[in-house]
Amino acid sequence: MTQLRVLVTGGAGFLGSHLCDRLLEAEHQVFCVDNYSSGRKDNIAHLIGATGFEVAEHDVTLPLDLEVDQIFNLACPASPPFYQSDPVQTTKTSVLGAINLLDLARRCGARILQASTSEVYGDPLVHPQSESYRGNVNATGPRACYDEGKRCAEALFFDYHRHYGVDIKVMRIFNTYGPRMLFDDGRVVSNFIHQSLTGRPITVYGDGRQTRSFCYVDDQIDGMLALMGTAAGVTGPVNVGNPHEITILELAEEISALTEQRPDYRYDTIPKDDPARRCPDISAMTDLTGWQPRVPLKTGLARTVEDFRARLSAATDTPPLSLNAG
């Protein structure tokens, strides 16, 4: 296998750190960049000093000067409390970050993958969501900084492809979970596991009958690498996620069983623009690459619970994570 020089932005984040692991296992040279707004140095601590791994603190709203063969753009907080805490910066990260990284790809002749999101579909009016669906997004709501920022980034990727010939891949990521998620980061899996393990009531928004589908991180990284490996001219966008759909209450019951806690729910008002249903049509990705998720939800949740349990135990004598933890 040819060794490549690969840039991973957001490389200290949940997904980014797992991607760095896999690229290094394949003996590529990895440049990890993160501003630590939601990424954590702990996520990549095991990689410091590894052959072929370099890390730098950098904000993608500023240009980068590197020589690389591939770029994975994962830079942007992905959970509502993080991206809503500084919505202007969130939009800048998506839009200015895309411009800077596309300019770098253009200069280097590098292939670049955009980690887009199912949030480009908003609160969908069709189900499941296929790539041809143009979405139902509130362009002025509290989630617009993320939703519209990602939509604008996609537009930039395709304009750079059409106008400058940049080799792009656009991947729409649906809910992903697994080890290294932040505690209480605002996403439902991490919230439920953390609340259950710490003996607090599980917070359910609305009546809990809204649905989601959850893809284990290993499967998600498999999909990301598979898409990056497709032929030039295959651009996407393609959905990558797990089409197994469950209700939020069913998820809470699964996690309560795995944590061996009696279910205790606290109901709260559903957040504005929170989608009622979210489930990907992954037929395009499967047809293109043969990729399908392999890890059953119960297996992935059990691994994630054990990771949370271990980290909570290790952190017993340390201060809790703050929203802006490094």
C-alpha positions as CSV (number, residue, x, y, z in Angstrom):
1,M,0.0,0.0,0.0
2,T,1.3,3.5,-0.9
3,Q,1.9,5.6,2.1
4,L,-0.1,8.9,1.9
5,R,0.3,12.2,3.7
6,V,-3.2,12.7,5.2
7,L,-4.6,15.8,7.0
8,V,-7.4,15.2,9.5
9,T,-9.0,18.4,10.8
10,G,-11.0,17.9,14.0
11,G,-8.6,15.1,14.5
12,A,-8.8,15.2,18.4
13,G,-12.6,14.9,18.3
14,F,-14.7,11.7,18.8
15,L,-14.7,10.7,15.1
16,G,-11.4,12.3,14.2
17,S,-9.4,10.4,16.8
18,H,-10.8,7.1,15.6
19,L,-10.0,8.0,12.0
20,C,-6.4,8.9,13.0
21,D,-6.1,5.5,14.6
22,R,-7.2,3.7,11.5
23,L,-4.9,5.8,9.2
24,L,-1.9,5.1,11.3
25,E,-2.7,1.4,11.4
26,A,-2.6,1.6,7.6
27,E,0.9,3.2,7.9
28,H,0.0,6.5,6.5
29,Q,1.6,9.8,7.7
30,V,-1.1,11.7,9.6
31,F,-1.3,15.4,10.3
32,C,-3.9,15.9,13.1
33,V,-5.2,19.5,13.5
34,D,-7.7,20.6,16.1
35,N,-8.5,23.9,18.0
36,Y,-9.8,21.8,21.0
37,S,-13.1,23.6,21.1
38,S,-14.8,20.2,21.4
39,G,-12.0,17.8,20.7
40,R,-9.9,16.5,23.6
41,K,-6.2,16.0,23.9
42,D,-7.0,12.8,25.9
43,N,-8.5,11.3,22.7
44,I,-5.1,11.3,20.9
45,A,-2.8,11.0,23.9
46,H,-2.0,7.4,23.0
47,L,-0.8,8.5,19.6
48,I,1.7,11.1,20.7
49,G,5.2,9.9,19.7
50,A,3.8,7.3,17.3
51,T,5.6,6.9,14.0
52,G,4.0,9.1,11.3
53,F,1.8,11.1,13.6
54,E,2.0,14.9,14.0
55,V,-0.5,17.1,15.8
56,A,-0.9,20.9,15.8
57,E,-3.4,23.2,17.5
58,H,-5.0,25.2,14.8
59,D,-8.3,26.8,13.8
60,V,-9.4,26.0,10.3
61,T,-10.9,29.4,9.9
62,L,-7.3,30.4,9.3
63,P,-5.3,29.0,6.3
64,L,-3.1,26.0,6.5
65,D,0.3,25.5,4.7
66,L,1.0,21.8,4.3
67,E,1.8,19.3,1.6
68,V,-0.7,16.5,1.7
69,D,-2.3,13.9,-0.5
70,Q,-5.7,13.6,1.2
71,I,-7.7,15.8,3.5
72,F,-10.6,14.6,5.8
73,N,-12.5,17.7,7.0
74,L,-14.1,16.8,10.3
75,A,-13.6,20.3,11.9
76,C,-16.9,21.5,13.5
77,P,-18.6,20.9,16.8
78,A,-21.4,18.4,16.1
79,S,-23.5,18.4,19.3
80,P,-26.1,21.2,19.9
81,P,-24.7,22.6,23.2
82,F,-21.3,23.0,21.5
83,Y,-22.3,24.5,18.2
84,Q,-25.0,26.7,19.7
85,S,-22.6,28.1,22.4
86,D,-20.9,30.2,19.7
87,P,-23.1,30.1,16.6
88,V,-21.1,32.7,14.7
89,Q,-17.9,30.7,15.1
90,T,-19.8,27.5,14.2
91,T,-20.8,29.0,10.8
92,K,-17.3,30.4,10.3
93,T,-15.8,26.9,11.0
94,S,-18.1,25.3,8.4
95,V,-17.8,28.0,5.7
96,L,-14.3,29.6,6.1
97,G,-12.9,26.2,7.0
98,A,-14.3,24.7,3.8
99,I,-12.8,27.5,1.8
100,N,-9.4,27.2,3.4
101,L,-9.2,23.4,3.1
102,L,-10.5,23.4,-0.5
103,D,-7.9,26.0,-1.4
104,L,-5.2,23.7,0.2
105,A,-6.6,20.7,-1.8
106,R,-6.5,22.7,-5.0
107,R,-2.9,23.8,-4.4
108,C,-1.7,20.3,-3.5
109,G,-3.8,18.4,-5.9
110,A,-5.2,16.5,-2.9
111,R,-8.4,14.6,-2.6
112,I,-10.7,16.0,0.1
113,L,-13.6,14.5,2.0
114,Q,-16.2,16.7,3.7
115,A,-17.8,15.2,6.8
116,S,-21.3,16.7,6.2
117,T,-24.3,15.7,8.2
118,S,-27.9,14.4,8.2
119,E,-28.8,17.8,9.6
120,V,-28.8,19.2,6.1
121,Y,-32.2,17.5,5.8
122,G,-33.6,19.4,8.8
123,D,-36.8,18.1,10.3
124,P,-37.5,15.8,7.3
125,L,-40.9,15.6,5.6
126,V,-39.9,12.4,3.8
127,H,-38.8,9.1,5.3
128,P,-36.2,7.6,5.2
129,Q,-34.0,10.4,3.9
130,S,-32.3,9.8,0.5
131,E,-29.7,12.1,-1.0
132,S,-32.2,13.5,-3.5
133,Y,-34.3,15.0,-0.7
134,R,-33.5,18.7,-0.4
135,G,-34.5,19.1,3.2
136,N,-36.8,21.1,5.5
137,V,-34.3,23.4,7.3
138,N,-35.2,26.4,9.4
139,A,-32.7,28.9,8.0
140,T,-33.1,31.4,10.9
141,G,-33.5,29.0,13.9
142,P,-31.1,28.2,16.7
143,R,-29.7,25.1,14.8
144,A,-29.2,27.1,11.6
145,C,-25.5,27.9,12.4
146,Y,-24.8,24.2,12.0
147,D,-27.4,23.1,9.5
148,E,-26.9,25.9,7.1
149,G,-23.2,26.1,7.7
150,K,-22.9,22.4,6.5
151,R,-25.2,23.1,3.6
152,C,-23.1,26.0,2.5
153,A,-19.9,23.9,2.9
154,E,-21.4,21.3,0.6
155,A,-22.2,24.0,-2.0
156,L,-18.6,25.2,-1.8
157,F,-17.3,21.7,-2.3
158,F,-19.3,21.2,-5.5
159,D,-18.4,24.6,-6.8
160,Y,-14.7,24.0,-6.3
161,H,-15.2,20.6,-8.0
162,R,-17.0,22.1,-11.0
163,H,-15.0,25.3,-11.3
164,Y,-11.5,24.2,-10.3
165,G,-11.6,20.4,-10.8
166,V,-10.9,19.6,-7.1
167,D,-11.3,15.9,-6.3
168,I,-14.1,15.9,-3.7
169,K,-16.1,13.4,-1.6
170,V,-19.1,14.5,0.4
171,M,-20.4,12.2,3.1
172,R,-23.6,12.9,5.1
173,I,-23.1,11.4,8.5
174,F,-26.1,10.2,10.6
175,N,-26.0,9.7,14.3
176,T,-22.8,8.0,15.4
177,Y,-21.8,6.8,18.8
178,G,-19.1,4.9,20.6
179,P,-16.1,5.2,22.9
180,R,-14.5,8.7,23.4
181,M,-17.8,10.6,23.2
182,L,-17.9,13.5,25.6
183,F,-19.9,13.1,28.8
184,D,-23.2,15.1,28.6
185,D,-22.3,16.5,25.2
186,G,-26.0,17.0,24.4
187,R,-26.3,13.9,22.2
188,V,-28.8,11.3,23.3
189,V,-26.5,8.3,23.6
190,S,-23.8,10.0,25.7
191,N,-26.4,11.8,27.8
192,F,-28.4,8.6,28.6
193,I,-25.3,6.6,29.4
194,H,-23.7,9.3,31.6
195,Q,-27.0,10.0,33.4
196,S,-27.6,6.3,34.0
197,L,-24.1,5.5,35.2
198,T,-24.1,8.5,37.6
199,G,-27.5,7.6,39.1
200,R,-29.5,10.5,37.6
201,P,-32.8,10.4,35.9
202,I,-32.6,10.0,32.1
203,T,-33.8,13.2,30.4
204,V,-36.3,12.4,27.6
205,Y,-37.4,15.3,25.4
206,G,-41.0,15.3,24.3
207,D,-42.8,12.0,24.7
208,G,-39.8,9.9,23.6
209,R,-41.6,8.5,20.6
210,Q,-39.4,10.4,18.1
211,T,-37.0,8.1,16.3
212,R,-33.3,8.0,15.5
213,S,-30.9,5.5,13.9
214,F,-27.4,5.0,15.5
215,C,-24.2,3.9,13.7
216,Y,-21.3,2.5,15.7
217,V,-18.1,4.5,15.2
218,D,-16.1,1.6,13.7
219,D,-18.7,1.2,11.0
220,Q,-18.7,5.0,10.4
221,I,-15.0,5.1,9.9
222,D,-15.2,2.1,7.6
223,G,-17.7,4.0,5.5
224,M,-15.5,7.2,5.5
225,L,-12.5,5.2,4.3
226,A,-14.5,3.4,1.7
227,L,-15.9,6.6,0.2
228,M,-12.4,8.2,0.2
229,G,-11.2,5.2,-1.7
230,T,-13.7,5.5,-4.6
231,A,-12.6,6.5,-8.1
232,A,-12.0,10.2,-9.0
233,G,-15.2,11.8,-10.1
234,V,-17.3,9.9,-7.6
235,T,-18.3,12.9,-5.5
236,G,-21.4,12.0,-3.5
237,P,-23.2,13.3,-1.5
238,V,-23.9,9.9,0.1
239,N,-25.6,9.0,3.3
240,V,-23.5,6.9,5.8
241,G,-25.4,5.7,8.8
242,N,-27.3,2.8,10.2
243,P,-30.9,2.4,8.9
244,H,-32.1,0.5,12.0
245,E,-34.6,2.9,13.5
246,I,-35.7,3.0,17.2
247,T,-37.6,5.4,19.4
248,I,-35.8,7.4,22.1
249,L,-37.6,5.5,24.8
250,E,-36.5,2.2,23.4
251,L,-32.9,3.5,23.4
252,A,-33.3,4.6,27.0
253,E,-34.5,1.1,28.0
254,E,-31.6,-0.6,26.2
255,I,-29.1,1.7,28.0
256,S,-30.8,1.2,31.4
257,A,-30.5,-2.6,30.9
258,L,-26.8,-2.4,30.0
259,T,-26.0,-0.1,33.0
260,E,-28.2,-2.3,35.3
261,Q,-30.2,0.6,36.4
262,R,-33.9,0.8,37.0
263,P,-35.3,3.2,34.3
264,D,-36.1,6.6,35.8
265,Y,-37.1,9.2,33.3
266,R,-37.5,13.0,33.5
267,Y,-39.5,14.5,30.7
268,D,-38.7,17.9,29.3
269,T,-39.8,20.2,26.4
270,I,-38.5,19.1,23.0
271,P,-35.9,21.5,21.6
272,K,-36.9,23.8,18.8
273,D,-36.4,22.3,15.3
274,D,-35.5,18.9,16.8
275,P,-36.4,16.3,14.1
276,A,-39.2,13.9,14.8
277,R,-37.7,11.1,12.7
278,R,-34.2,10.6,11.4
279,C,-33.2,7.5,9.4
280,P,-30.9,7.2,6.3
281,D,-31.5,5.5,3.0
282,I,-28.0,4.1,2.5
283,S,-28.6,2.3,-0.8
284,A,-26.4,4.7,-2.7
285,M,-23.4,4.1,-0.5
286,T,-24.0,0.3,-0.5
287,D,-24.3,0.3,-4.3
288,L,-21.2,2.4,-4.6
289,T,-18.8,0.7,-2.2
290,G,-20.6,-2.4,-0.8
291,W,-20.5,-0.8,2.6
292,Q,-23.1,-1.7,5.2
293,P,-23.0,-1.3,9.0
294,R,-22.1,-4.5,10.8
295,V,-22.1,-3.7,14.6
296,P,-25.5,-4.4,16.2
297,L,-26.8,-1.6,18.4
298,K,-26.7,-3.7,21.6
299,T,-23.1,-4.7,21.0
300,G,-22.0,-1.1,20.2
301,L,-23.9,0.3,23.2
302,A,-22.3,-2.3,25.5
303,R,-18.8,-1.2,24.3
304,T,-19.7,2.4,24.8
305,V,-21.1,1.9,28.3
306,E,-17.9,0.1,29.3
307,D,-15.8,3.0,27.9
308,F,-17.9,5.5,29.9
309,R,-17.7,3.4,33.0
310,A,-13.9,3.2,32.8
311,R,-13.5,6.9,32.1
312,L,-15.8,7.9,34.9
313,S,-13.9,5.6,37.3
314,A,-10.6,7.2,36.3
315,A,-12.0,10.7,36.6
316,T,-13.4,10.2,40.2
317,D,-10.8,12.5,41.7
318,T,-10.6,15.0,38.9
319,P,-12.9,18.0,38.1
320,P,-15.8,17.3,35.7
321,L,-15.5,18.2,32.1
322,S,-16.6,21.7,31.2
323,L,-18.2,22.7,27.9
324,N,-15.0,24.1,26.6
325,A,-12.7,21.3,27.9
326,G,-9.5,20.8,25.9
